Amino acid sequence: IFALAVVGVMGKETTEIATIGLGNKFGSWIRVLANVFAVFAMGTGFMGLGISLKQSLIWDWKMPSFFATFFVILFPLAFFMMGWRNFLHILEVVGGLFLGIEAILMVLIYWKAKKAGDLPAERYDLPLAPFVTSLVLVVFTFILVVSIMKFIHF
């Protein structure tokens, strides 16, 4: 909704960093307000993905809580410490890495739950499951490989 609103207001004058463009067009007060909104939007999104990944590591892969937390925090912090300051590039690579890992883990968890879960296998029977899970694996493996290649060439 935010992206649609920015493009709707700014049109062809839309900048790479939307809050700067809004500030240039409407004044510094909107830049502050938009940046506060952006911090909360990105922060909650990052926390949601981080908590989801941490819980997957703890519950499904039996990783101790401390190590799961460390793993989730390590990569973004390492990128920052290595000098990555281009926000869009960091967002692209980290998003591709973590969304790829998370999607692949979800498919593996689904397969494991279907085989060894406590509930009857019929409960996990989804229409077109083999096709959909295979497609998810192929697409997100590709995304993961592209993100790793971008990480290596950064």
QUIPEMO-V471959 format. One record per backbone hydrogen bond with DSSP energy under -0.5 kcal/mol. NH is the residue of the N-H (numbers start at 1). CO is the residue of the C=O. Records with the same first field share a line. If there is no record, write none. Layout:
NH->CO  CO
This chain:
5->1
6->2
7->3
8->4
9->5
10->6
11->7
13->10
14->11
18->16
20->17
21->17
22->18
23->19
24->20
25->21
26->22
27->23
30->27
31->27
32->28
33->29
34->30
35->31
36->32
37->33
38->34
39->35
40->36
41->37
42->38
43->39
44->40
45->41
46->42
47->43
48->44
49->45
50->46
51->47
52->48
53->49
54->50
55->51
56->52
57->53
58->54
59->55
60->55  56
61->56
62->58
63->57
68->64
69->65
70->66
71->67
72->68
73->69
74->70
75->71
76->72
77->73
78->74
79->75
80->76
81->77
82->78
83->80
84->79
85->83
87->85
90->86
91->87
92->88
93->89
94->90
95->91
96->92
97->93
98->94
99->95
100->96
101->97
102->98
103->99
104->100
105->101
106->102
107->103
108->104
109->105
110->106
111->107
112->108
113->109
114->110
115->111
116->112
117->113
123->120
124->121
125->122
126->124
129->126
132->128
133->129
134->130
135->131
136->132
137->133
138->134
139->135
140->136
141->137
142->138
143->139
144->140
145->141
146->142
147->143
148->144
149->145
150->146
151->147
152->148
153->149
154->151
